[in-house]
Amino acid sequence: MQQNSERFEMRLDLHTLQRLDKWRADQPDLPSRAAAIRRLMDAGLSMGQPSFRPSVSEKLIIAMLCELYRHLEMDGGLNSRIIEEASSGGHPWALRWEYPPLFEGTVVEEDTALEVADILEMWWTIELSYDRLSKEEQVKLETNAGITRENTQFRGFDGNEESTHYHVARVLICVMERFQFFKERGLNSHSPSLPRYRKILARYKPMKQQNRMGDLTSEQIAEIIRGA
């Protein structure tokens, strides 16, 4: 089957050609020059936009500037704690969330941060909805579904097995000051929690779309929590 393609010529200087041949020689199948160029192009294009990855010296400069910023108690539009955490703590997504105009036009993969935000929002809604139930409804929920206040509370992520999710939650709550409902709470569950949260989230999201989003009823809480 013939594929649509377009022929074009390119010229390489001797140094670049030597580097290309050296790369080819390191490949198990020794591709042709044309095949090697296609592979390198695919690899380069798949990388997308460059990410925020400061060098060690740049991290040091950023840390010193942030410390100076706080020491002088400068009242500006930037949060030095977020900047320092994004630089040294490996959370560049925090900058993109807090200062989106600086990153307009970039394509960012931040599935973990989005998942953590969804989980925190879900537990916030579940906990508030449970607290707003009448005492009779709470007793009925425990009697009929075995669900108590303890079952409806966010316990954090495991600091060892789920360290990425744990640190993202910490940055969102303690550094970016979002989801302050959980600010005074320990975020380390000391046991894996993510599989359970994902099951609950899969049940919660359709209800969120249907409710647009008021408090959950006792029946909805039971449906979301039961068996997870």
The 8 nearest C-alpha neighbors of each residue, nearest first, counted from 0:
[[1, 2, 3, 4, 5, 6, 34, 37],
 [0, 2, 3, 4, 5, 6, 34, 7],
 [3, 1, 4, 0, 5, 6, 37, 7],
 [2, 4, 1, 5, 0, 6, 7, 37],
 [5, 3, 2, 6, 1, 7, 0, 37],
 [6, 4, 7, 3, 2, 8, 1, 9],
 [5, 7, 4, 8, 9, 3, 33, 2],
 [8, 6, 5, 9, 4, 10, 33, 37],
 [9, 7, 10, 6, 11, 5, 33, 36],
 [8, 10, 11, 7, 6, 12, 33, 36],
 [9, 11, 12, 8, 16, 13, 15, 7],
 [12, 10, 16, 15, 13, 9, 14, 17],
 [11, 13, 15, 14, 16, 10, 17, 18],
 [12, 14, 16, 15, 17, 11, 18, 10],
 [13, 15, 17, 16, 12, 18, 11, 19],
 [16, 14, 18, 17, 12, 13, 11, 19],
 [15, 17, 19, 13, 18, 14, 11, 20],
 [18, 16, 20, 14, 19, 15, 13, 21],
 [17, 19, 15, 21, 16, 20, 22, 14],
 [20, 18, 16, 22, 17, 21, 15, 23],
 [21, 19, 23, 17, 22, 18, 24, 16],
 [20, 22, 18, 24, 23, 19, 17, 25],
 [21, 23, 19, 25, 20, 24, 18, 26],
 [24, 22, 20, 26, 25, 21, 29, 30],
 [23, 25, 21, 22, 26, 29, 20, 27],
 [24, 26, 22, 23, 27, 21, 29, 28],
 [25, 27, 29, 23, 24, 28, 22, 30],
 [28, 26, 29, 25, 24, 30, 23, 22],
 [27, 29, 26, 30, 23, 24, 25, 31],
 [30, 28, 26, 23, 24, 27, 31, 25],
 [31, 29, 34, 35, 28, 23, 32, 26],
 [32, 30, 34, 33, 35, 29, 23, 36],
 [31, 33, 35, 34, 36, 30, 20, 19],
 [32, 34, 36, 31, 35, 37, 30, 38],
 [35, 33, 37, 31, 36, 32, 30, 38],
 [36, 34, 32, 38, 37, 33, 30, 31],
 [35, 37, 39, 33, 34, 38, 40, 32],
 [36, 38, 34, 40, 35, 39, 41, 33],
 [39, 37, 41, 35, 40, 36, 42, 34],
 [38, 40, 42, 36, 41, 37, 43, 35],
 [39, 41, 43, 37, 38, 42, 44, 36],
 [42, 40, 38, 44, 39, 43, 45, 37],
 [43, 41, 39, 45, 40, 44, 38, 46],
 [44, 42, 40, 41, 45, 46, 39, 47],
 [43, 45, 41, 46, 42, 47, 40, 39],
 [46, 44, 42, 47, 43, 41, 40, 48],
 [45, 47, 44, 43, 48, 42, 49, 41],
 [48, 46, 45, 44, 49, 106, 43, 105],
 [47, 49, 105, 106, 50, 46, 107, 44],
 [50, 48, 47, 51, 46, 105, 52, 106],
 [51, 49, 52, 48, 91, 107, 47, 105],
 [50, 52, 91, 53, 49, 86, 85, 92],
 [53, 51, 50, 54, 86, 91, 89, 49],
 [54, 52, 57, 58, 51, 55, 86, 56],
 [53, 55, 57, 56, 58, 52, 59, 86],
 [56, 54, 58, 57, 59, 53, 60, 87],
 [55, 57, 59, 58, 54, 60, 53, 61],
 [58, 56, 54, 60, 59, 55, 53, 61],
 [59, 57, 55, 61, 56, 60, 86, 53],
 [58, 60, 56, 62, 57, 61, 63, 55],
 [59, 61, 57, 63, 62, 58, 64, 56],
 [60, 62, 58, 64, 59, 63, 65, 57],
 [61, 63, 59, 65, 60, 64, 83, 58],
 [64, 62, 66, 60, 65, 61, 67, 59],
 [65, 63, 67, 61, 66, 62, 68, 60],
 [64, 66, 68, 62, 79, 67, 63, 61],
 [67, 65, 63, 69, 68, 64, 70, 62],
 [66, 68, 70, 64, 65, 69, 71, 63],
 [69, 67, 65, 66, 71, 70, 73, 64],
 [70, 68, 72, 66, 67, 71, 65, 73],
 [71, 69, 67, 72, 68, 66, 73, 65],
 [70, 72, 73, 69, 68, 67, 66, 74],
 [73, 71, 69, 70, 74, 68, 67, 75],
 [72, 74, 71, 68, 75, 69, 70, 67],
 [75, 73, 72, 76, 77, 68, 71, 69],
 [76, 74, 77, 73, 78, 72, 68, 79],
 [75, 77, 78, 74, 73, 79, 98, 97],
 [78, 76, 75, 79, 82, 81, 74, 98],
 [77, 79, 80, 81, 82, 76, 75, 175],
 [78, 80, 82, 65, 81, 83, 77, 68],
 [81, 79, 83, 82, 78, 84, 174, 65],
 [80, 82, 84, 79, 83, 78, 174, 85],
 [81, 83, 79, 85, 80, 84, 86, 78],
 [82, 84, 86, 80, 85, 81, 62, 87],
 [85, 83, 88, 81, 86, 87, 82, 80],
 [86, 84, 90, 91, 82, 83, 89, 88],
 [85, 87, 83, 84, 88, 58, 89, 82],
 [88, 86, 84, 89, 85, 83, 58, 62],
 [89, 87, 84, 85, 90, 86, 83, 91],
 [88, 90, 85, 87, 91, 86, 84, 52],
 [89, 91, 85, 92, 88, 93, 84, 86],
 [92, 90, 85, 93, 94, 51, 89, 95],
 [91, 93, 95, 90, 94, 96, 109, 85],
 [94, 92, 96, 91, 95, 90, 97, 85],
 [95, 93, 97, 92, 96, 91, 98, 85],
 [94, 96, 99, 92, 98, 93, 97, 102],
 [97, 95, 93, 94, 99, 98, 92, 91],
 [96, 98, 94, 95, 93, 99, 175, 81],
 [97, 99, 95, 94, 100, 96, 101, 102],
 [98, 100, 95, 102, 101, 96, 97, 103],
 [101, 99, 103, 102, 98, 95, 104, 97],
 [102, 100, 99, 98, 103, 95, 94, 104],
 [103, 101, 99, 100, 105, 95, 104, 98],
 [104, 102, 100, 105, 101, 99, 106, 95],
 [103, 105, 102, 106, 100, 48, 101, 107],
 [106, 104, 103, 102, 48, 107, 49, 47],
 [105, 107, 48, 104, 108, 47, 103, 102],
 [108, 106, 109, 105, 48, 92, 50, 95],
 [107, 109, 110, 106, 92, 111, 112, 113],
 [110, 108, 112, 111, 107, 113, 92, 114],
 [109, 111, 113, 112, 108, 114, 115, 107],
 [110, 112, 114, 113, 109, 115, 164, 163],
 [111, 113, 115, 114, 109, 110, 116, 167],
 [112, 114, 116, 110, 111, 115, 117, 109],
 [115, 113, 117, 111, 116, 112, 110, 118],
 [114, 116, 118, 112, 117, 113, 119, 111],
 [115, 117, 113, 119, 114, 118, 120, 112],
 [118, 116, 114, 120, 115, 119, 121, 113],
 [119, 117, 121, 115, 116, 120, 114, 122],
 [120, 118, 116, 122, 121, 117, 123, 115],
 [119, 121, 123, 117, 118, 122, 116, 124],
 [120, 122, 118, 124, 119, 123, 117, 125],
 [123, 121, 125, 119, 124, 120, 153, 126],
 [122, 124, 120, 126, 121, 125, 119, 127],
 [123, 125, 121, 127, 122, 126, 128, 120],
 [126, 124, 122, 128, 123, 127, 129, 121],
 [127, 125, 129, 123, 128, 124, 151, 122],
 [126, 128, 130, 124, 129, 125, 123, 131],
 [129, 127, 214, 125, 131, 215, 126, 130],
 [128, 130, 126, 132, 131, 127, 125, 151],
 [129, 131, 127, 128, 132, 126, 133, 148],
 [132, 130, 128, 129, 127, 133, 214, 126],
 [133, 131, 129, 130, 136, 137, 134, 128],
 [134, 132, 136, 135, 137, 131, 130, 129],
 [133, 135, 137, 136, 138, 132, 139, 131],
 [134, 136, 138, 133, 137, 139, 132, 140],
 [137, 135, 139, 133, 138, 134, 132, 140],
 [136, 138, 140, 134, 139, 135, 132, 141],
 [139, 137, 141, 135, 140, 136, 142, 134],
 [138, 140, 136, 142, 137, 141, 143, 135],
 [141, 139, 137, 138, 143, 144, 142, 146],
 [140, 142, 145, 146, 138, 139, 147, 144],
 [143, 141, 139, 140, 145, 144, 138, 146],
 [142, 144, 140, 141, 139, 145, 146, 138],
 [145, 143, 146, 140, 141, 142, 221, 225],
 [144, 146, 141, 142, 143, 147, 140, 225],
 [147, 145, 141, 144, 150, 140, 148, 221],
 [148, 146, 149, 150, 141, 145, 151, 140],
 [147, 149, 151, 150, 152, 146, 129, 126],
 [148, 150, 147, 151, 152, 146, 153, 154],
 [151, 149, 147, 148, 152, 146, 224, 153],
 [150, 152, 148, 149, 126, 125, 147, 153],
 [153, 151, 149, 150, 126, 154, 148, 122],
 [152, 154, 122, 155, 151, 119, 123, 126],
 [155, 153, 188, 152, 186, 156, 187, 185],
 [154, 156, 186, 188, 187, 153, 157, 185],
 [157, 155, 188, 165, 187, 192, 161, 158],
 [156, 158, 189, 188, 161, 190, 191, 187],
 [157, 159, 162, 187, 161, 165, 156, 160],
 [160, 158, 162, 157, 161, 189, 190, 191],
 [159, 161, 157, 162, 158, 191, 190, 156],
 [162, 160, 157, 164, 163, 159, 158, 156],
 [161, 163, 158, 165, 159, 164, 160, 166],
 [164, 162, 166, 165, 161, 167, 111, 158],
 [165, 163, 167, 162, 166, 161, 168, 115],
 [164, 166, 162, 156, 168, 163, 167, 158],
 [167, 165, 169, 163, 168, 164, 162, 170],
 [166, 168, 164, 170, 169, 165, 171, 112],
 [169, 167, 171, 165, 166, 170, 172, 164],
 [168, 170, 166, 172, 167, 173, 171, 165],
 [169, 171, 174, 167, 173, 168, 172, 175],
 [172, 170, 175, 168, 169, 177, 174, 173],
 [173, 171, 176, 177, 169, 170, 178, 174],
 [174, 172, 176, 169, 170, 175, 171, 182],
 [175, 173, 170, 176, 172, 171, 81, 80],
 [174, 176, 171, 177, 172, 170, 173, 81],
 [177, 175, 172, 173, 174, 179, 171, 178],
 [176, 178, 172, 179, 171, 175, 173, 174],
 [179, 177, 180, 172, 181, 176, 119, 171],
 [180, 178, 182, 181, 177, 172, 176, 173],
 [179, 181, 178, 182, 123, 183, 177, 184],
 [182, 180, 179, 184, 183, 178, 172, 185],
 [183, 181, 179, 184, 180, 172, 173, 178],
 [184, 182, 181, 185, 180, 179, 186, 173],
 [183, 185, 181, 182, 186, 154, 155, 180],
 [186, 184, 187, 183, 155, 154, 188, 181],
 [185, 187, 155, 184, 156, 188, 154, 165],
 [188, 186, 155, 156, 157, 158, 189, 185],
 [187, 189, 155, 157, 156, 154, 190, 186],
 [190, 188, 157, 187, 158, 191, 156, 159],
 [189, 191, 157, 188, 192, 156, 160, 158],
 [192, 190, 157, 193, 160, 156, 161, 189],
 [191, 193, 195, 194, 156, 190, 196, 157],
 [192, 194, 196, 195, 191, 197, 156, 161],
 [195, 193, 197, 196, 192, 198, 191, 227],
 [196, 194, 198, 193, 197, 227, 192, 199],
 [197, 195, 193, 199, 198, 194, 200, 192],
 [196, 198, 200, 194, 195, 199, 193, 201],
 [199, 197, 195, 201, 196, 200, 227, 194],
 [198, 200, 196, 202, 197, 201, 223, 203],
 [199, 201, 203, 197, 202, 198, 196, 204],
 [200, 202, 198, 199, 203, 204, 197, 205],
 [203, 201, 199, 200, 223, 204, 205, 198],
 [202, 204, 200, 206, 201, 205, 199, 223],
 [203, 205, 207, 206, 202, 201, 200, 208],
 [206, 204, 208, 207, 203, 209, 202, 201],
 [207, 205, 209, 203, 208, 204, 210, 202],
 [206, 208, 204, 210, 205, 212, 209, 211],
 [209, 207, 205, 206, 211, 210, 204, 212],
 [208, 210, 206, 207, 211, 205, 212, 204],
 [209, 211, 212, 207, 208, 213, 206, 214],
 [212, 210, 208, 209, 207, 213, 206, 214],
 [211, 213, 210, 207, 214, 208, 209, 206],
 [214, 212, 210, 211, 215, 207, 124, 128],
 [213, 215, 128, 216, 212, 124, 127, 125],
 [214, 216, 128, 219, 220, 213, 217, 125],
 [217, 215, 219, 218, 220, 214, 128, 132],
 [216, 218, 220, 219, 221, 140, 215, 136],
 [217, 219, 221, 216, 220, 222, 215, 140],
 [220, 218, 222, 216, 221, 217, 215, 223],
 [219, 221, 217, 223, 222, 218, 224, 216],
 [220, 222, 218, 219, 224, 225, 223, 217],
 [221, 223, 219, 220, 225, 224, 218, 202],
 [222, 224, 220, 221, 202, 199, 225, 219],
 [225, 223, 221, 227, 222, 220, 199, 226],
 [226, 224, 221, 227, 222, 223, 144, 146],
 [225, 227, 224, 223, 222, 198, 199, 221],
 [226, 195, 225, 224, 198, 199, 223, 196]]
